[in-house]
Amino acid sequence: MPSHPPQNLTIATTGASGAIFLRHLLLAVARDKRVQTVNFIASDSALRVMAEELGLMGRANLVNRILGPSSTTSGSATSGNRASNIRASSKIKEQSNADIGANVASGSYPADAMIVIPCSVGTLARIANGVASQLIERAADVSLKEKRPLVLCVRETPLNKIHIRNLYRVADAGATVFPLIPAFYYRPASLDEMAREFAYRVLAHLGLPQPQAFRWKG
Ligand SMILES: Cc1cc2nc3c(=O)[nH]c(=O)nc-3n(C[C@H](O)[C@H](O)[C@H](O)COP(=O)(O)O)c2cc1C
C-alpha cells in the first residue's frame, strides 16, 4: 500500500504551458521534509516550453536550474532557494523519459503518487489510451494499474471533444483531473504567488498540506 502522506513522489512535466507551476511544485517538495524521494521526468517538449517560459536551455543540471533563483521567482517561499537546491540534489532524481527501464516503470517500485504538471493534451491522450512507449506515460499507466494516486494538471484551451473524452477516460480509470486553473479569490499579487498556491493545492490533495497555504475562512 502507498504511504500516506506520500514519501516517494513521481513528478513529470510535459510540453504544455505553465512551467512556473512545475517550478513552485518542485520548490515545495524540496522543502517538505515528509517527502523523501522525488523521481522527476521531463519530456523533450517540456524543455521547449521551459526555454520559452523560464529561459532555461537544455537538460544539464535541469532540476537545480528550475529551482534556482531567476527573475520569475520571488517572495517568501523562494527565499530558501540555496537550501532547497542542496536538498534537491539528493532527493530529486531526474529520470530519462526514453528509459522505460527506469525505477518508476515497474509496479514493484514503491512510488506513492504521481503528478504530471503541466500535462499536455498529447500526454493526456497517451495516458487515456494506454500508450506507454515513454517513461512518463508508462509511469502513469503503472500508477493506474496499481491503483495509486495520479494527478494530471492538464492545460489546454479551448478543449475539443477528443480532449474531453480523454479527460473522462482518465478520470474513469482512477486519475484525478486537476486542470491548471488557478484561483483568484485570495487576490494573488504576482504570478509566483498564483503558481505557488496552485502547487500547494495539488500537494494538499495528495495529503501534503502546506502550512503557508492560503485558507478560505468564509
Ligand atoms: C510554447 C508552447 C506552448 C504550448 N502550450 C501547450 C499547452 O498549453 N497545452 C498543450 O497540450 N500543448 C501545448 N503545446 C504543444 C505541445 O508541446 C506538443 O503537443 C507536444 O508534442 C507535447 O509533447 P509531450 O506531451 O510529449 O510533452 C505547446 C507548445 C509550445 C512550444
The ligand as an SDF file (V2000), in Angstrom:
LIG
                    3D

 31 33  0  0  0  0  0  0  0  0999 V2000
    5.3730   27.4560  -26.1640 C   0  0  0  0  0  0  0  0  0  0  0  0
    4.4780   26.2540  -26.3220 C   0  0  0  0  0  0  0  0  0  0  0  0
    3.3150   26.1710  -25.5740 C   0  0  0  0  0  0  0  0  0  0  0  0
    2.4820   25.0610  -25.6680 C   0  0  0  0  0  0  0  0  0  0  0  0
    1.3650   25.0110  -24.8930 N   0  0  0  0  0  0  0  0  0  0  0  0
    0.6120   23.8860  -24.8940 C   0  0  0  0  0  0  0  0  0  0  0  0
   -0.4800   23.7640  -23.9760 C   0  0  0  0  0  0  0  0  0  0  0  0
   -0.7810   24.6670  -23.1820 O   0  0  0  0  0  0  0  0  0  0  0  0
   -1.1640   22.6070  -23.9570 N   0  0  0  0  0  0  0  0  0  0  0  0
   -0.8410   21.5470  -24.7770 C   0  0  0  0  0  0  0  0  0  0  0  0
   -1.4830   20.4910  -24.6750 O   0  0  0  0  0  0  0  0  0  0  0  0
    0.1710   21.6440  -25.6750 N   0  0  0  0  0  0  0  0  0  0  0  0
    0.9080   22.7780  -25.7440 C   0  0  0  0  0  0  0  0  0  0  0  0
    1.9740   22.8820  -26.6200 N   0  0  0  0  0  0  0  0  0  0  0  0
    2.1940   21.7960  -27.5960 C   0  0  0  0  0  0  0  0  0  0  0  0
    2.9150   20.5910  -27.0100 C   0  0  0  0  0  0  0  0  0  0  0  0
    4.1950   20.9580  -26.5440 O   0  0  0  0  0  0  0  0  0  0  0  0
    3.0520   19.4930  -28.0960 C   0  0  0  0  0  0  0  0  0  0  0  0
    1.7730   18.9750  -28.4380 O   0  0  0  0  0  0  0  0  0  0  0  0
    3.9670   18.3800  -27.6860 C   0  0  0  0  0  0  0  0  0  0  0  0
    4.0280   17.4040  -28.7160 O   0  0  0  0  0  0  0  0  0  0  0  0
    3.5600   17.7110  -26.3980 C   0  0  0  0  0  0  0  0  0  0  0  0
    4.5030   16.6820  -26.1300 O   0  0  0  0  0  0  0  0  0  0  0  0
    4.5620   15.9360  -24.7210 P   0  0  0  0  0  0  0  0  0  0  0  0
    3.1700   15.6270  -24.3290 O   0  0  0  0  0  0  0  0  0  0  0  0
    5.3670   14.7060  -25.0220 O   0  0  0  0  0  0  0  0  0  0  0  0
    5.2870   16.8010  -23.7760 O   0  0  0  0  0  0  0  0  0  0  0  0
    2.8140   23.9990  -26.5590 C   0  0  0  0  0  0  0  0  0  0  0  0
    3.9990   24.0640  -27.2970 C   0  0  0  0  0  0  0  0  0  0  0  0
    4.8210   25.1880  -27.1800 C   0  0  0  0  0  0  0  0  0  0  0  0
    6.1000   25.2400  -27.9690 C   0  0  0  0  0  0  0  0  0  0  0  0
  1  2  1  0
  2  3  1  0
  2 30  2  0
  3  4  2  0
  4  5  1  0
  4 28  1  0
  5  6  2  0
  6  7  1  0
  6 13  1  0
  7  8  2  0
  7  9  1  0
  9 10  1  0
 10 11  2  0
 10 12  1  0
 12 13  2  0
 13 14  1  0
 14 15  1  0
 14 28  1  0
 15 16  1  0
 16 17  1  0
 16 18  1  0
 18 19  1  0
 18 20  1  0
 20 21  1  0
 20 22  1  0
 22 23  1  0
 23 24  1  0
 24 25  2  0
 24 26  1  0
 24 27  1  0
 28 29  2  0
 29 30  1  0
 30 31  1  0
M  END
$$$$
